[in-house]
C-alpha cells in the first residue's frame, strides 16, 4: 500500500503566486509530523539512482546551454531556496527553456511536495515531455522519504 498520493495543491501554498494558465503543476502528499525543514531535507536527499539521472541530465543538456549548476546561496539538496515561510519552502530557478519551483509544505499532519513548471519555449516543452516519467519517479520517492518512520529526522 502506497503511503503517498497525488493531490491538489493546497490553496494557501506560495506556489500559487507563480502559476499562469498553461503551466504544469503536480502535487503529492503523505502523512507526517516533521517540520518543513526536516521534510525538505528528506525529500531533497535523493537516492543514488536519482543522483545518477540528474548527472546524466547535466551531461545531455550541456550542449544546449541549459544550467547544470545553480547559483551559490542557501540550498537544500541541489536546488537553491527561492522563498520560505514557517510552513513552506520554495526551491528552484529560472532557465532559458523553463522556470521551475518545488514546494515543500507541511501542515502539522501532512506534507505536500509540489512542482510548478513554466515552459518558456519549444525546448522547454520537449524537455518536460522527455523528463516526465523520471520526474514522477523522483517526486514519489521524495515524498515517500518524508513519510518513512524508520528514518531519523534531520
N, C-alpha and C positions, 0 to 999 in steps of 0.2 A: 504494500500500500504506500502510495506516494505521500510524503508529508508536505509537499509543495503543490500549489495550484495556481493556474493563470487566473487573473482577476482584473478588475478595472482599477485605474489609477485613482487613489483617494482624492477627493475634491480639494483637500487642503494642502496637497503637495505643491512645493515650489516649482516643480517641473511644468505645471500648467502655464507659467509665465513665458515659457519658451515656445509653446505649441502654436502652430499655424495650420491652416487647412492643408491636407495632403501629407502631413508629416507622419512618420512611423512612430508608434508608441506601443510598447508592451509592458506588462507588469505581472510579477509573480509574488506570491505571499506564502508565509509559513508562520506558525505559532512560535513565539519566543518571548523571553523576559529580558533579553540582552539590551544594553544601551545602544544608541545609534552608532557610537564609536566602536563598540565591540562587534556589532553586526557588520559594519562596513569592513573592519579588519578581517573578519572571517570570510566575507563574500569576495574580497579582493585578493585573498591568499590562494591564487589559482593553483590547481594541481599541475603536476609535471606535463601531462598531455595538453593542457590548455596553454601553458607557457610555450610549449613546442609549437603549437598552432600560431601563437602570436609572433614567435620568432620567424616562422615560415612566412607569415603575412608581411612582416617587415622586409624580408628579402624580396618577395614578389612585387611589392608596391614601390620599392626604392627607385626603379627606373621611371616611374610615373611622377616622381617628385612629391609623393604623399609623406606625411610626417611619420617618422619612425620613433623618435624620442620626443618627449614633451618637455615644455619649459621647466626650468628649476622653480622650486617653490614647494609648498606643502602638498604631499601626495599621499594617497592611500593605494597601495599596490602600484601599478604603473601609471595611474591616472591622477592628474592634478585636481585639487579641490577648487571648484568654481564658486560655491557658496555653501553656507550651512546655517542651521539654527539648532535649537536644543533637541529636535526630534528628526532632523533630516540633514543629510549630506549630499550635495550635488557634485559629481565628478565629471570631467570631460573637457573637450577642446573644440575649437572651430578649425576646419581644414579647408583646402581648396575644393574638395569634392563633396564633403558633407560636414555638418556640425553634429556633434553627439553629446549627450549628457546621460549619466547614470545616476539615478536617485536611490539612496538607501534611506528608508523612512521607518521609524519604529513608533508604536503606539502604547507600549507597555505590555501588550499581549500578542501583538502581531508585528512582523517585519514585512516590508514591501521592497522589492528591487525592481525598478522600472528603467526602461531605456527609451530615450527620445532621439530620433534622428531626423534632421532636415537635410534633404538631398539638394546640393547646390547646382548640380549639372548632370549630364548624362553619365559621367563617370561615377558619380555618387549613386545613381540608380542601379547601374550594373554592379558596383561594389557591394551594395546592400543585398541585392539578389543572390550574389555568389556566397556571401558570408552567412546568410540567414540560417542555414541548418546548423552551422557551428555556433552561431550566436545563441540559439535556443539551447543547445547542449551546455554551453558555458554558463548561461544565466541560471538554468535549472540547477546545475551543480552548485553555483554560488549560493543560491537560496537554500539548498539542502545543507550547506555548511553552516548557515546561520542556525538552522533548526537543530542540528545534531547535538544531543545532550552529552555525549561522551567526550566532547572536546572542551578543554579549559578555555573559558572566555579570556580574551587578551585585553 
